[in-house]
Amino acid sequence: METINHTYINALLADAAYVEKLNEADNPGALVTALTGRMTIDLAEFIADNFTVLTQEDNNQDGGSSFDSTVWKGNAGTAYADQVYVSMRGSQ
């Protein structure tokens, strides 16, 4: 069951990584607001309650390499505390 949970979390964070400017969401409420255009409020709240965006690299707007990634850290006091996740966007 642990493998399924890890796979689901990685897929959820990968989907969230398609939202631009996540690194500007400096509190859980702002993260929920940013994510609700892409996913349900329940999923957005789950992510905001359990993860913080450490950084996001978005090269699509400036003609860069088009490599995009988001680095997440599990929040203290959650099952994901101190775990780091890297989500990469696929082709858009």
Phi, psi and omega in degrees: 000328180300319180296320179296318179298313179299319180296317179297314180298315179298319179294319179296315179292325177296319177296317180297332182296345178284350176279128183280153175062033177297331181293348176274350177280097189267008175206163183303322180297319178293324178293317177301313180301316180296321186280336187292346173285344184250331187216174180292159179299322180297316179292319178299318179293322177300313180297312182296325179289331189250345186221154173235140176280121176277318178196160176219130178253118183231106184256005183289326187284332188251022178070022181286205186288347186070011172279121181235138178210158176227135177251127182245151172231135177293137182286148177301143178082006178246171178294347183252011185309131176066005175273141180248134180237140175243122179248131179242139177281145172272196177296145179253000000 
